[in-house]
Amino acid sequence: MASNEFQPLQGMSDIQAPEIHVWRMMEERARALFNSYGFEELRTPVLEKLSVFQRSLGDTTDVVKKEMYSFKPSKHELAMRPEGTAGTIRHLAGRGEEGLNARVFYIAPMFRYERPQAGRKRQFHQVGVEATGEPNPLADAECIALQKGLLDSWGLTGSKIQLSTRGEPSDRQPVVDGLRAALQPFENALCEDCQRRIDENVLRVIDCKNESCKKIVDQIPSAIEFMSDASRAYLDQVVGALDKMGIEVTVNPKLIRGLDYYVHTVWEISHSALGAQDALAGGGRYEIALGKKAVPGVGFAVGFERAIMALEACGVTADQFAPKGGVWLVSLGEAALAENMKLAAQLRAKGIRCGMELAAKSMKAQMRKANRVGADSVIIRGDDEIEKGVAMVKDMAEGSQKESTIEEILRDA
């Protein structure tokens, strides 16, 4: 067992081969898909002013109150980003009109000081998109379709989408008042956290996982019933647009995304491969106020660690995406070793995956290595081959072998 001296911090992980190969697959397919939708990549700093998250996520959210890594090295209190939207919107808000109609994506590490568990790390990684612009049911539907397309591209087909609404900003007070009044008779039966949430953030009572709280929520009107006709019509338009695209969703009024910035559409995607705790990803429409500027938009995020858990449960392994093919150079003698260094550089300059041992080893050992790395062909050179300017080229799949000149090898590469 490795010494603790060499282990990363609790809740954080080193990502190495072969696991890194599935990460690269996910990143590459995400970038290709986002490009097809016209999204540009954005990379924001890991550190932001704490106020960026307080203003956007809300002071009463668990993320701000309990989970952020924050510190005060100077006059500004700083925080390591716990999610991707707030920093993205901080950037876009500074770009004027251009930032109010932007389509960007990010692939980045996030940090939350919470109890580490399966698929949830203190340093975790998310891929997300943000499309700023005024509320539009079609934009929300497109964003949901993009997220489902992303999961499908990774091999996570068969995911389920639950949809709800937080309503218009003007619905917030009627919803809060209605839910508080409905929950008041049951207050003493709620868990300790929910008794506090009635005053602080009553919507969080709706998605409490405590069984007794869930039974109480089943007995009261849903948040949607306290919303305006316009908010309910907006939700219907989103569902209708998704239906036109052949994307099936279930409207679940109990779905409450926990952050204060959400308005209108919110959704969550689950996958049966994750078992009972099947939540995989989610997103929603938001309006984030930074200073005097409010930035409206819609977006989503997917956690890499959580998605990889689902892929593994579906039988997908990182080895499936490990680099294979290319050429392996076998050197028999010091002269061949020097010449193969030159040949390797020439092949790599052509974009050919090429490997070789950099110290003298037996032919048997070098051939074993060629097999391990999955080389398509092996180029073998010793003193005789170097003198004649040729090499023996072995096709690893067929087992056939032929003599070729170095010029032919480079020409056909």
C-alpha positions as semicolon CSV with decimal commas, in nm:
position;residue;x (nm);y (nm);z (nm)
1;M;0,000;0,000;0,000
2;A;0,129;0,346;-0,092
3;S;0,245;0,572;0,190
4;N;0,007;0,853;0,292
5;E;0,295;1,088;0,213
6;F;0,227;1,036;-0,157
7;Q;-0,153;1,045;-0,149
8;P;-0,353;1,349;-0,263
9;L;-0,570;1,538;-0,015
10;Q;-0,888;1,368;0,103
11;G;-1,163;1,408;-0,152
12;M;-0,920;1,483;-0,435
13;S;-0,770;1,243;-0,687
14;D;-0,481;1,205;-0,928
15;I;-0,610;1,116;-1,274
16;Q;-0,372;0,893;-1,470
17;A;-0,370;0,627;-1,740
18;P;-0,572;0,428;-1,814
19;E;-0,850;0,635;-1,648
20;I;-0,737;0,952;-1,824
21;H;-0,832;0,803;-2,161
22;V;-1,205;0,809;-2,084
23;W;-1,170;1,170;-1,960
24;R;-1,008;1,267;-2,288
25;M;-1,282;1,093;-2,485
26;M;-1,547;1,287;-2,294
27;E;-1,369;1,619;-2,340
28;E;-1,311;1,565;-2,712
29;R;-1,669;1,460;-2,784
30;A;-1,801;1,751;-2,575
31;R;-1,593;2,004;-2,769
32;A;-1,703;1,858;-3,103
33;L;-2,072;1,868;-3,005
34;F;-2,055;2,220;-2,862
35;N;-1,885;2,338;-3,179
36;S;-2,177;2,202;-3,384
37;Y;-2,413;2,419;-3,175
38;G;-2,193;2,728;-3,211
39;F;-2,061;2,746;-2,854
40;E;-1,714;2,891;-2,781
41;E;-1,490;2,773;-2,497
42;L;-1,432;3,000;-2,196
43;R;-1,173;2,949;-1,920
44;T;-1,224;3,156;-1,605
45;P;-0,994;3,169;-1,299
46;V;-1,027;2,913;-1,021
47;L;-1,027;3,199;-0,766
48;E;-1,298;3,466;-0,760
49;K;-1,407;3,729;-0,511
50;L;-1,639;3,563;-0,261
51;S;-1,907;3,818;-0,348
52;V;-1,936;3,673;-0,700
53;F;-2,083;3,356;-0,552
54;Q;-2,275;3,521;-0,268
55;R;-2,462;3,748;-0,506
56;S;-2,535;3,485;-0,770
57;L;-2,591;3,166;-0,570
58;G;-2,759;3,329;-0,269
59;D;-2,642;3,372;0,090
60;T;-2,876;3,103;0,225
61;T;-2,774;2,820;-0,009
62;D;-2,578;2,528;0,133
63;V;-2,306;2,591;-0,126
64;V;-2,235;2,940;0,012
65;K;-2,301;2,866;0,380
66;K;-2,126;2,531;0,417
67;E;-1,932;2,413;0,114
68;M;-1,707;2,682;-0,031
69;Y;-1,332;2,703;0,022
70;S;-1,293;3,071;0,113
71;F;-1,015;3,276;0,270
72;K;-0,904;3,638;0,307
73;P;-0,540;3,692;0,204
74;S;-0,589;4,067;0,149
75;K;-0,870;4,322;0,158
76;H;-1,086;4,093;-0,060
77;E;-1,231;3,766;0,063
78;L;-1,174;3,504;-0,205
79;A;-1,330;3,168;-0,285
80;M;-1,241;2,873;-0,504
81;R;-1,523;2,826;-0,752
82;P;-1,786;2,575;-0,631
83;E;-1,964;2,579;-0,969
84;G;-1,913;2,723;-1,314
85;T;-2,203;2,956;-1,384
86;A;-2,126;3,247;-1,150
87;G;-1,773;3,308;-1,278
88;T;-1,889;3,269;-1,637
89;I;-2,162;3,529;-1,590
90;R;-1,918;3,761;-1,410
91;H;-1,705;3,749;-1,726
92;L;-1,995;3,792;-1,968
93;A;-2,144;4,081;-1,769
94;G;-1,824;4,273;-1,836
95;R;-1,855;4,236;-2,213
96;G;-2,156;4,463;-2,256
97;E;-2,415;4,375;-2,519
98;E;-2,193;4,100;-2,661
99;G;-2,201;3,921;-2,327
100;L;-2,580;3,937;-2,311
101;N;-2,612;3,719;-2,622
102;A;-2,325;3,472;-2,582
103;R;-2,293;3,096;-2,618
104;V;-2,000;2,959;-2,417
105;F;-1,891;2,634;-2,258
106;Y;-1,638;2,538;-1,993
107;I;-1,456;2,221;-1,888
108;A;-1,295;2,281;-1,549
109;P;-1,233;2,168;-1,190
110;M;-1,467;2,288;-0,912
111;F;-1,420;2,279;-0,534
112;R;-1,662;2,212;-0,249
113;Y;-1,578;2,129;0,108
114;E;-1,834;1,854;0,160
115;R;-1,812;1,497;0,280
116;P;-1,646;1,294;0,002
117;Q;-1,860;1,010;-0,134
118;A;-1,891;0,798;-0,445
119;G;-1,893;1,022;-0,751
120;R;-1,869;1,338;-0,538
121;K;-1,522;1,476;-0,465
122;R;-1,397;1,792;-0,298
123;Q;-1,220;1,867;-0,624
124;F;-1,455;1,759;-0,897
125;H;-1,478;1,839;-1,266
126;Q;-1,766;1,974;-1,468
127;V;-1,850;2,043;-1,827
128;G;-2,114;2,308;-1,871
129;V;-2,268;2,557;-2,112
130;E;-2,423;2,901;-2,072
131;A;-2,639;3,069;-2,337
132;T;-2,725;3,423;-2,231
133;G;-3,033;3,602;-2,358
134;E;-3,388;3,693;-2,261
135;P;-3,625;3,412;-2,153
136;N;-3,724;3,198;-2,449
137;P;-3,885;2,852;-2,421
138;L;-3,711;2,741;-2,742
139;A;-3,368;2,834;-2,603
140;D;-3,443;2,627;-2,292
141;A;-3,553;2,331;-2,504
142;E;-3,240;2,357;-2,719
143;C;-3,020;2,356;-2,408
144;I;-3,192;2,042;-2,276
145;A;-3,151;1,874;-2,615
146;L;-2,781;1,966;-2,615
147;Q;-2,728;1,814;-2,270
148;K;-2,904;1,492;-2,367
149;G;-2,699;1,483;-2,688
150;L;-2,381;1,519;-2,482
151;L;-2,472;1,223;-2,259
152;D;-2,569;1,016;-2,563
153;S;-2,235;1,096;-2,731
154;W;-2,054;0,956;-2,427
155;G;-2,256;0,634;-2,442
156;L;-2,506;0,721;-2,167
157;T;-2,818;0,660;-2,374
158;G;-3,146;0,592;-2,200
159;S;-3,126;0,884;-1,957
160;K;-3,449;1,026;-1,811
161;I;-3,533;1,397;-1,795
162;Q;-3,749;1,555;-1,526
163;L;-3,865;1,910;-1,582
164;S;-4,020;2,182;-1,367
165;T;-4,034;2,559;-1,335
166;R;-3,931;2,819;-1,079
167;G;-4,166;3,068;-1,247
168;E;-4,112;3,434;-1,320
169;P;-3,931;3,655;-1,066
170;S;-4,270;3,803;-0,972
171;D;-4,385;3,453;-0,871
172;R;-4,124;3,416;-0,600
173;Q;-4,309;3,586;-0,317
174;P;-4,646;3,420;-0,387
175;V;-4,469;3,081;-0,403
176;V;-4,281;3,143;-0,077
177;D;-4,592;3,269;0,101
178;G;-4,806;2,983;-0,030
179;L;-4,558;2,711;0,065
180;R;-4,494;2,858;0,410
181;A;-4,865;2,872;0,482
182;A;-4,914;2,515;0,357
183;L;-4,621;2,383;0,565
184;Q;-4,702;2,571;0,885
185;P;-4,941;2,306;1,028
186;F;-4,667;2,040;0,979
187;E;-4,370;2,242;1,106
188;N;-4,304;2,034;1,418
189;A;-4,300;1,712;1,212
190;L;-4,034;1,841;0,973
191;C;-3,665;1,759;1,019
192;E;-3,446;2,015;1,194
193;D;-3,299;2,144;0,867
194;C;-3,644;2,194;0,712
195;Q;-3,773;2,377;1,018
196;R;-3,494;2,624;0,957
197;R;-3,556;2,628;0,582
198;I;-3,919;2,738;0,622
199;D;-3,790;3,084;0,710
200;E;-3,459;3,085;0,524
201;N;-3,530;2,905;0,195
202;V;-3,865;2,730;0,195
203;L;-3,816;2,580;-0,153
204;R;-3,545;2,354;-0,013
205;V;-3,810;2,178;0,197
206;I;-3,962;2,049;-0,127
207;D;-3,654;1,847;-0,224
208;C;-3,557;1,727;0,124
209;K;-3,457;1,359;0,118
210;N;-3,592;1,289;0,469
211;E;-3,882;1,042;0,438
212;S;-4,105;1,220;0,689
213;C;-4,053;1,551;0,508
214;K;-4,129;1,389;0,172
215;K;-4,463;1,260;0,305
216;I;-4,556;1,608;0,423
217;V;-4,464;1,763;0,088
218;D;-4,693;1,509;-0,082
219;Q;-4,985;1,655;0,113
220;I;-4,944;2,021;0,019
221;P;-4,997;2,205;-0,313
222;S;-4,699;2,214;-0,550
223;A;-4,503;2,535;-0,603
224;I;-4,639;2,554;-0,958
225;E;-4,992;2,602;-0,824
226;F;-4,889;2,938;-0,673
227;M;-4,739;3,065;-1,003
228;S;-4,890;3,286;-1,272
229;D;-5,066;3,160;-1,584
230;A;-4,776;3,300;-1,791
231;S;-4,523;3,085;-1,603
232;R;-4,728;2,771;-1,653
233;A;-4,771;2,854;-2,024
234;Y;-4,392;2,901;-2,058
235;L;-4,336;2,553;-1,916
236;D;-4,590;2,407;-2,158
237;Q;-4,403;2,565;-2,451
238;V;-4,075;2,409;-2,339
239;V;-4,238;2,066;-2,314
240;G;-4,400;2,112;-2,656
241;A;-4,071;2,209;-2,824
242;L;-3,895;1,904;-2,675
243;D;-4,179;1,682;-2,793
244;K;-4,130;1,816;-3,147
245;M;-3,763;1,710;-3,125
246;G;-3,861;1,364;-3,006
247;I;-3,723;1,418;-2,654
248;E;-3,939;1,270;-2,381
249;V;-3,960;1,452;-2,048
250;T;-4,161;1,417;-1,728
251;V;-4,294;1,726;-1,553
252;N;-4,216;1,693;-1,182
253;P;-4,341;1,988;-0,969
254;K;-4,128;1,867;-0,674
255;L;-3,807;1,926;-0,868
256;I;-3,646;2,230;-0,707
257;R;-3,297;2,322;-0,815
258;G;-3,131;2,461;-0,504
259;L;-2,970;2,784;-0,626
260;D;-3,144;3,120;-0,590
261;Y;-3,067;3,243;-0,941
262;Y;-3,308;3,006;-1,125
263;V;-3,619;3,134;-1,302
264;H;-3,859;2,947;-1,529
265;T;-3,729;2,613;-1,654
266;V;-3,528;2,380;-1,433
267;W;-3,447;2,017;-1,506
268;E;-3,261;1,713;-1,383
269;I;-3,135;1,411;-1,576
270;S;-3,103;1,068;-1,418
271;H;-2,968;0,733;-1,536
272;S;-3,063;0,388;-1,409
273;A;-2,698;0,275;-1,418
274;L;-2,639;0,477;-1,101
275;G;-2,886;0,275;-0,896
276;A;-3,105;0,434;-0,629
277;Q;-2,906;0,761;-0,625
278;D;-2,958;0,805;-0,998
279;A;-2,925;1,184;-1,040
280;L;-2,668;1,248;-1,311
281;A;-2,687;1,613;-1,417
282;G;-2,912;1,914;-1,441
283;G;-2,958;2,270;-1,550
284;G;-3,197;2,559;-1,575
285;R;-3,281;2,912;-1,677
286;Y;-3,147;3,186;-1,455
287;E;-3,124;3,558;-1,396
288;I;-2,803;3,652;-1,215
289;A;-2,759;4,001;-1,071
290;L;-2,402;4,130;-1,050
291;G;-2,404;4,484;-0,920
292;K;-2,670;4,677;-1,109
293;K;-2,664;4,442;-1,408
294;A;-2,889;4,137;-1,433
295;V;-2,778;3,872;-1,683
296;P;-3,046;3,629;-1,806
297;G;-2,958;3,296;-1,961
298;V;-2,990;2,921;-1,959
299;G;-2,731;2,652;-1,899
300;F;-2,638;2,315;-1,760
301;A;-2,349;2,127;-1,600
302;V;-2,245;1,763;-1,592
303;G;-2,000;1,621;-1,341
304;F;-1,730;1,407;-1,500
305;E;-1,686;1,181;-1,196
306;R;-2,058;1,108;-1,178
307;A;-2,082;1,042;-1,553
308;I;-1,781;0,807;-1,539
309;M;-1,950;0,609;-1,260
310;A;-2,250;0,562;-1,490
311;L;-2,029;0,463;-1,784
312;E;-1,849;0,203;-1,572
313;A;-2,186;0,063;-1,459
314;C;-2,278;0,032;-1,828
315;G;-1,965;-0,176;-1,892
316;V;-1,756;0,100;-2,052
317;T;-1,388;0,083;-1,959
318;A;-1,112;0,338;-1,997
319;D;-0,901;0,084;-2,190
320;Q;-1,149;0,110;-2,478
321;F;-1,026;0,465;-2,540
322;A;-0,654;0,413;-2,483
323;P;-0,438;0,518;-2,780
324;K;-0,351;0,223;-3,001
325;G;-0,185;0,163;-3,332
326;G;0,117;0,338;-3,473
327;V;0,470;0,210;-3,509
328;W;0,723;0,055;-3,268
329;L;1,093;0,068;-3,353
330;V;1,312;-0,226;-3,252
331;S;1,684;-0,149;-3,224
332;L;1,943;-0,430;-3,235
333;G;2,267;-0,265;-3,128
334;E;2,393;0,082;-3,041
335;A;2,411;0,199;-3,404
336;A;2,049;0,096;-3,463
337;L;1,945;0,278;-3,146
338;A;2,098;0,603;-3,275
339;E;1,949;0,565;-3,624
340;N;1,605;0,479;-3,486
341;M;1,608;0,799;-3,281
342;K;1,635;0,987;-3,610
343;L;1,364;0,772;-3,776
344;A;1,130;0,818;-3,479
345;A;1,163;1,198;-3,508
346;Q;1,084;1,181;-3,881
347;L;0,775;0,964;-3,826
348;R;0,647;1,179;-3,539
349;A;0,686;1,490;-3,756
350;K;0,436;1,326;-3,991
351;G;0,192;1,279;-3,704
352;I;0,261;0,905;-3,667
353;R;0,238;0,756;-3,318
354;C;0,582;0,608;-3,270
355;G;0,764;0,449;-2,977
356;M;1,092;0,277;-2,902
357;E;1,309;0,169;-2,612
358;L;1,579;0,423;-2,533
359;A;1,822;0,167;-2,392
360;A;1,963;-0,155;-2,536
361;K;1,725;-0,447;-2,473
362;S;1,670;-0,790;-2,621
363;M;1,454;-0,825;-2,930
364;K;1,210;-1,040;-2,733
365;A;1,164;-0,769;-2,470
366;Q;1,115;-0,502;-2,737
367;M;0,855;-0,712;-2,922
368;R;0,665;-0,768;-2,596
369;K;0,652;-0,391;-2,548
370;A;0,524;-0,346;-2,904
371;N;0,240;-0,585;-2,822
372;R;0,158;-0,407;-2,496
373;V;0,124;-0,066;-2,661
374;G;-0,087;-0,209;-2,944
375;A;0,143;-0,110;-3,231
376;D;0,013;-0,185;-3,581
377;S;0,360;-0,248;-3,715
378;V;0,717;-0,298;-3,595
379;I;1,025;-0,169;-3,775
380;I;1,333;-0,377;-3,695
381;R;1,688;-0,259;-3,760
382;G;2,028;-0,403;-3,677
383;D;2,378;-0,342;-3,811
384;D;2,310;-0,526;-4,141
385;E;1,991;-0,330;-4,210
386;I;2,159;0,004;-4,135
387;E;2,447;-0,076;-4,372
388;K;2,198;-0,152;-4,653
389;G;1,964;0,140;-4,569
390;V;1,667;-0,092;-4,512
391;A;1,455;-0,226;-4,226
392;M;1,232;-0,528;-4,162
393;V;0,870;-0,420;-4,129
394;K;0,638;-0,659;-3,944
395;D;0,258;-0,630;-3,964
396;M;0,146;-0,719;-3,612
397;A;-0,208;-0,819;-3,710
398;E;-0,113;-1,047;-3,999
399;G;0,226;-1,158;-3,869
400;S;0,376;-1,097;-4,212
401;Q;0,719;-0,938;-4,257
402;K;0,890;-0,761;-4,547
403;E;1,201;-0,563;-4,618
404;S;1,160;-0,192;-4,702
405;T;1,394;0,098;-4,754
406;I;1,378;0,389;-4,509
407;E;1,265;0,612;-4,797
408;E;0,971;0,377;-4,865
409;I;0,879;0,368;-4,497
410;L;0,872;0,748;-4,475
411;R;0,688;0,783;-4,806
412;D;0,414;0,541;-4,709
413;A;0,379;0,666;-4,349
